[in-house]
Amino acid sequence: MVVGVLAAFIAVVVFLSLHGVAAIKDVVVFQVLHHRPVMLGGVLAVLGVADLLAALAAAGLGLWLIWLERRLRLSAFLLQAPGWAYAVAGTLVLAFLAHGYFNPGILLGGDSGSHISRFLEVARGLEQGALPQWTNYQYLGSPLLGFTGPLIYVVGGALDFVLHDAVLTAKILLFVADIGCGWLCYALLRRLGLSRFGASLGALAYTGSFAHLHLFLYRGVFPQAFTICFFLAVFLAAEGIMAADRPRRQWRDWALFAFATGGLILTHQPHAEFVALYLGVFGLASLAVGRWRLAGAVELVSAGVVGVLMSAIAVLPILAESGWVMIDPDAALVRCQVPTLTRLLQLVTWRNTRTTWGTDYWAYVGIVLLVLCAVGLIHTLRQKLRSARTRLVVAVLPCLVLSFFLANPVVRDIMFLLLFLAIPGAVGAERVVGYFSACPRAGLAVLGLLLLDLASTSVQPVARTDKGFLVAEGRYLARVAPERRVVAGDVAPDGTVALGVGPGGDPMSYAATVQRVAGNHNMAATLVHNYAVTIVEMAQRDLNRDGRLSPAVAQLLSVLNVARIICNSPVAAGCPPRLAGLRDDGPLGAMLPVARPTPVLFSQQLVQMRPPPGLDKPMLWVEQFAPPVPQVTRIEAFLREYLGAARPDLATDIAAAIPVQTAAPLVVSTDAGHGSDAGGGTASGAWRPELREYRVTLQQVSVTVASDRPGYVQLAHPWFPSGRVLVNHRPAEAMVGAWHLLVVPIQAGVSVIEVMPATSAIRVLSGWISLFGVLAGLAVPLAAAWRRKRQRV
């Protein structure tokens, strides 16, 4: 009965949250964005009969729970309930704390757009019968999975392949991972020796903390939903292998440790370094106080080695091919920083908004958790080491201290700090109940206070239902201009525009694939990145200063095949009217067309032009453009030098020369009357190549050109070392353009140029190593089980 009433109460409260509270939020957001007063009557008017009935039902069920406590001692349920009832009740509470993921609307917080659009792209690849390696929709074209932890995108893409809704895919993944995180934390705390009650409160405090949900609802770091689960699984398995009071050769824990290690690295490599460091510190402290036995070290290390082998496909190629893209592997190393008072206050300050920006991920961990943690630390540190609880807290304490100081820009360090607070917090919850042992409702009171602290997070409606016009933009562009690129930007209240250079995605890419100059996960962008984003920033500067594009910037955008610059305010699509040359374009509103966009640029002459050192890398971020750093200034000068050498005539798509990074300039033809004239145009009877067909899919580019003479064509797609270029179905030797665009020689007649990804040798090798690791991870425990079975016989 208790479980049934609890389930009904949670279901009604969740309905109120997802329906009534979310509707109120929509009204408030609309009024605020349109600068209208928020009136109580207008807000409450959106509530219907169903909301009233649900509120009455919630009140009635709440009173019923109170009656059950008075008559049946509901508080005894926390200690005496059957295992199945406890598991069901725990899952219901976890589901309540995580129901905010299912708020109506689309997810916008932080990096949400980047990951949701990646789920869509992987699903599109699966629809075409392949796990995609490349995307032509981000950064002119870039590797899709090769330079990031691919696991969550493969899982998310497979789920979206079934659901055909990338936003729903994200919500389901996050919700399921959150429930799994709660149960893994509970299992870890139980294995650490805590009671069922203490482990339950610790798991709820960890999983339901605002700091935990803030990572996903506000910061949108979706891959870390898997990272947290694997992190907990690594500690759970290590405790099973190494604990002094556990029997030897726990092969299930061996396999769990191996697969959790592999999964952790496959999800996000930098976090694996932190997990290894914290596990090492916890292990050394546990050995020092006698919690762990050194005899299990061989099993632990061997399982870790197998896990690393499993992850080779996500490690070795990055180390070998990092020079091909913008990624900097050294940036993932562990760093030390002293926390400021402002940062420490974030841990105890709650706001119903995004609390941190940039690379800081600390947020409100919960006052109740901090109080319980303090109780646990004070009590256990006053005891002798003969106490198992004291030894546990002593082993955790170095990790807790370190978690305040260890950091990395791409590591969400709050997940570690939160766990090392939750463990002594769970011990503290046990001690509080022990202090008030004469009061049978002490445990229920502690649980109630904790849930009140956590529930403030879970009922927050953070999804948005007023951004559908962005989804409509993506679908419109995919339908009317799949062969053109777009530059998108935001409109500030003062009428200026901020054009997107990445990293980031928005709802335009939630349901459609659109070619963008910017994109997601700029670490995987090719070496064209700095030049392309500089062009976008030059366009932004022109528009905000003059209201129009300068001729040079317009030419550069045309060479990138950009056809439209679109803008969006918080409430609608459309660029500010002060921009010259706007044109209304359906769901895009007032957009700025770019004259003569082209995916190709022809010439019969090449000229050598290499970028000076320091332009390709390090990667430029948007903060480095205002004011521009020297690298930006040098790139702008190089782009203008490129235009001076190329002198493109966009009316004919012919350039005087195509700048390339070859050793010496090459000339195809110098026949009088057939070469390019000095202005890049053509004389009477001159060479007249033409673009006949251009088609772009997720992984392939197909260009059909016709020419009466040999020449060269520059494509508005990046050169990539492991890419394949075919001309008339035969391999062709492509050249690297001055700023890393692809340049292909063509012969007289019709040339069909195809560009597609290829698997490099290091990726083939690492794939076989990963397969070997997976097979080893399965074979070792199975062989051990078979051996034990034979020994029993």
TAPE-V363625 format. One record per backbone hydrogen bond with DSSP energy under -1.0 kcal/mol. NH is the residue of the N-H (numbers start at 0). CO is the residue of the C=O. E is the energy in kcal/mol with one decimal. If there is no record, write none. Layout:
nh: (NH	NH)
co: (CO	CO)
e: (E	E)
//
This chain:
nh: (4	5	6	7	8	9	10	11	12	13	14	15	16	17	18	20	21	22	23	24	25	26	27	28	29	30	31	32	33	34	35	42	43	44	45	46	51	52	53	54	55	56	57	58	59	60	61	62	63	64	65	66	67	68	69	70	71	72	75	76	77	78	79	80	85	86	87	88	89	90	91	92	93	94	95	96	97	98	100	101	102	105	110	111	114	115	116	117	118	119	120	121	122	123	124	125	126	127	128	129	134	135	138	139	140	141	143	150	153	154	155	156	157	158	159	160	162	163	168	169	170	171	172	173	174	175	176	177	178	179	180	181	182	183	184	185	186	187	188	189	190	191	192	193	198	199	200	201	202	203	204	205	206	207	210	212	213	216	217	218	220	221	223	224	225	226	227	228	229	230	231	232	233	234	235	236	237	238	239	240	241	242	243	245	250	253	254	255	256	257	258	259	260	261	262	263	264	265	266	267	272	273	274	275	276	277	278	279	280	281	282	283	284	285	286	287	288	290	291	292	295	296	299	300	301	302	303	304	305	306	307	308	309	310	311	313	314	315	318	319	320	323	325	326	330	331	332	334	336	343	344	345	346	347	359	364	369	370	371	372	373	374	375	376	377	378	379	380	382	386	390	391	392	393	394	395	396	399	400	401	402	403	404	405	406	410	412	414	416	417	418	419	421	422	424	425	426	427	428	429	430	431	432	433	434	435	436	438	441	444	445	446	447	448	449	450	451	452	453	454	456	457	458	459	461	463	469	471	472	473	474	475	476	477	478	479	480	483	484	485	486	488	489	490	491	494	497	499	503	508	509	516	523	524	528	531	532	533	534	535	536	537	538	539	540	541	542	543	544	545	553	554	555	556	557	558	559	560	561	562	563	564	565	567	568	573	574	578	579	582	584	587	588	590	591	593	597	600	601	602	605	606	608	614	623	624	628	632	633	634	635	636	637	638	639	640	641	642	643	644	645	646	648	651	652	653	654	655	657	659	660	667	673	676	679	685	689	691	692	694	696	700	701	702	703	704	705	706	710	711	712	713	714	715	716	718	722	723	725	726	727	729	731	734	736	737	739	741	742	743	745	748	750	752	753	754	755	763	764	765	766	767	768	769	770	771	772	773	774	775	776	777	778	779	781	782	783	784	785	786	787	788	789	790	791	792)
co: (0	1	2	3	4	5	6	7	8	9	10	11	12	13	14	15	16	18	19	20	21	22	23	24	25	26	27	28	29	31	30	38	39	40	42	43	47	48	49	50	51	52	53	54	55	56	57	58	59	60	61	62	63	64	65	66	67	68	72	73	74	75	75	76	81	82	83	84	85	86	87	88	89	90	91	92	93	95	97	98	99	463	218	108	110	111	112	113	114	115	116	117	118	119	120	121	122	123	125	124	141	697	517	515	137	134	132	265	149	150	151	152	153	154	155	156	158	159	164	165	166	167	168	169	170	171	172	173	174	175	176	177	178	179	180	181	182	183	184	185	186	187	189	188	194	195	196	197	198	199	200	201	202	203	363	208	209	212	213	213	214	219	220	221	222	222	223	224	225	226	227	228	229	230	231	232	233	234	235	236	237	238	290	242	248	249	250	251	252	253	254	255	256	257	258	259	260	261	262	263	268	269	270	271	272	273	274	275	276	277	278	279	280	281	282	283	284	285	285	241	292	293	295	296	297	298	299	300	301	302	303	304	305	306	308	310	311	311	314	315	316	320	524	522	327	328	329	406	404	339	340	341	343	344	356	346	365	366	367	368	369	370	371	372	373	374	375	376	379	383	386	387	388	389	390	391	392	395	396	397	398	400	401	401	334	407	410	411	412	413	414	415	417	418	420	421	422	423	424	425	426	427	428	429	430	431	433	435	438	440	441	442	443	444	445	446	447	448	449	450	453	453	454	456	459	105	466	467	468	469	470	471	472	473	474	475	476	480	560	514	563	565	497	567	495	491	489	487	518	505	506	485	520	521	525	527	528	529	530	531	532	533	534	535	536	537	538	539	540	541	549	550	551	552	553	554	555	557	556	484	484	591	486	488	571	566	589	575	546	590	588	584	585	582	564	562	557	713	652	711	665	657	659	611	620	621	623	628	629	630	631	632	633	634	635	636	637	638	639	640	641	642	653	648	648	648	601	645	604	606	735	603	670	680	676	682	705	703	703	701	699	754	694	752	692	750	689	748	745	602	743	600	741	598	714	739	719	755	753	729	751	726	724	742	740	658	736	716	734	712	710	706	704	702	725	700	723	759	760	761	762	763	764	765	766	767	768	769	770	771	772	773	774	775	777	778	779	780	781	782	783	784	785	786	787	788)
e: (-2.8	-2.5	-2.6	-2.2	-2.7	-2.6	-2.4	-2.2	-2.3	-2.7	-2.1	-2.3	-2.3	-3.1	-2.2	-2.7	-1.2	-1.7	-2.2	-2.5	-2.1	-1.8	-2.5	-2.9	-2.2	-2.5	-2.6	-2.7	-1.6	-1.6	-3.4	-2.0	-2.7	-1.4	-1.3	-1.6	-1.8	-2.8	-2.3	-2.3	-2.3	-2.6	-2.6	-2.2	-2.6	-2.8	-2.3	-2.3	-2.0	-2.3	-1.9	-2.5	-2.6	-1.9	-2.0	-2.6	-2.9	-1.1	-1.9	-1.8	-1.1	-1.3	-2.9	-1.5	-2.5	-2.3	-2.4	-2.6	-2.5	-2.2	-2.2	-2.2	-2.4	-2.5	-2.2	-2.4	-1.3	-1.1	-1.6	-2.0	-1.6	-2.9	-2.8	-2.3	-1.6	-2.7	-2.3	-1.2	-2.1	-1.9	-2.1	-2.5	-2.3	-2.3	-2.0	-2.3	-2.1	-1.1	-1.5	-2.1	-2.5	-1.4	-2.4	-1.7	-2.3	-2.4	-2.3	-1.7	-2.1	-2.4	-3.0	-2.6	-2.2	-2.2	-2.6	-1.9	-2.6	-3.0	-2.3	-2.0	-2.2	-2.6	-2.6	-2.5	-2.3	-2.8	-2.5	-2.1	-2.1	-2.6	-2.6	-2.1	-2.0	-2.5	-2.5	-2.1	-2.5	-2.5	-2.5	-2.4	-2.3	-1.8	-1.5	-2.2	-2.9	-1.9	-2.3	-2.3	-2.4	-2.4	-2.6	-2.0	-2.8	-2.7	-1.6	-2.3	-2.9	-3.3	-1.1	-1.9	-2.2	-1.6	-1.6	-2.4	-1.1	-1.7	-2.4	-1.1	-2.5	-2.7	-2.4	-2.2	-2.5	-1.8	-2.5	-2.7	-2.4	-2.3	-1.6	-2.1	-2.7	-2.1	-3.4	-1.5	-1.4	-2.0	-2.6	-2.4	-2.7	-2.1	-2.7	-2.7	-2.3	-2.4	-2.9	-2.4	-2.1	-2.4	-1.5	-2.1	-1.0	-1.2	-2.5	-2.6	-2.1	-2.9	-2.8	-2.2	-2.3	-2.9	-2.8	-2.6	-2.3	-2.3	-2.5	-2.2	-1.8	-2.4	-1.3	-2.5	-1.2	-2.0	-2.2	-3.0	-2.6	-2.3	-2.2	-2.5	-2.1	-2.2	-2.3	-2.2	-2.1	-1.3	-1.6	-2.1	-1.5	-1.8	-2.0	-2.3	-2.9	-2.3	-1.7	-1.4	-2.2	-1.6	-1.5	-2.0	-2.8	-2.3	-2.3	-1.0	-1.2	-1.3	-1.6	-2.2	-2.0	-2.4	-2.5	-2.8	-2.4	-2.3	-2.7	-2.8	-2.7	-2.5	-2.2	-2.0	-1.4	-2.0	-2.2	-2.1	-2.5	-2.7	-1.9	-1.9	-2.4	-2.3	-2.5	-2.6	-2.3	-1.3	-2.1	-2.7	-2.5	-1.8	-1.6	-1.8	-1.8	-2.6	-1.2	-2.2	-2.1	-2.1	-1.7	-2.4	-1.7	-2.6	-2.1	-1.8	-2.0	-2.5	-2.0	-2.1	-2.7	-1.7	-1.2	-2.0	-1.7	-2.2	-2.3	-2.4	-2.7	-2.5	-2.3	-2.6	-2.2	-1.8	-2.1	-3.2	-1.7	-1.4	-1.7	-1.6	-1.1	-2.3	-1.5	-2.3	-1.6	-1.7	-2.2	-2.3	-2.7	-2.4	-1.2	-2.7	-2.3	-1.4	-2.8	-1.7	-2.2	-1.7	-2.1	-2.0	-2.9	-2.2	-2.5	-3.2	-1.9	-2.5	-1.7	-1.2	-2.0	-1.4	-2.1	-2.4	-2.7	-1.3	-1.8	-1.9	-2.3	-2.3	-2.2	-2.3	-2.3	-2.2	-2.5	-2.4	-1.7	-3.4	-2.6	-2.1	-2.1	-2.5	-2.1	-2.4	-1.2	-1.9	-2.4	-2.4	-1.1	-2.1	-2.5	-1.5	-2.8	-3.0	-3.1	-1.8	-3.1	-2.8	-2.1	-2.2	-2.0	-2.7	-2.7	-2.3	-2.4	-1.5	-3.4	-1.9	-3.3	-1.7	-3.0	-1.1	-2.0	-1.6	-2.0	-1.8	-2.3	-2.0	-2.5	-1.9	-2.1	-2.6	-2.0	-2.0	-2.3	-2.1	-2.1	-1.9	-3.0	-2.7	-3.1	-1.4	-1.3	-1.5	-3.5	-2.5	-2.3	-2.5	-2.8	-2.7	-2.1	-1.7	-2.0	-2.2	-2.3	-3.0	-1.8	-2.7	-2.8	-2.2	-2.9	-3.1	-3.0	-2.6	-2.4	-1.8	-2.3	-2.6	-2.2	-3.1	-3.1	-2.0	-1.2	-2.6	-2.1	-3.5	-2.7	-3.1	-2.9	-1.1	-2.7	-3.4	-3.5	-1.9	-2.1	-2.4	-2.2	-2.7	-2.6	-4.3	-3.1	-3.7	-2.9	-2.5	-2.3	-1.9	-2.5	-2.5	-1.9	-1.9	-2.0	-2.5	-2.2	-2.3	-2.3	-2.4	-2.5	-2.5	-2.5	-1.5	-3.0	-2.3	-1.4	-3.0	-2.3	-2.4	-2.4	-2.3	-2.3	-2.1	-2.1	-2.2	-1.9	-1.5)
//
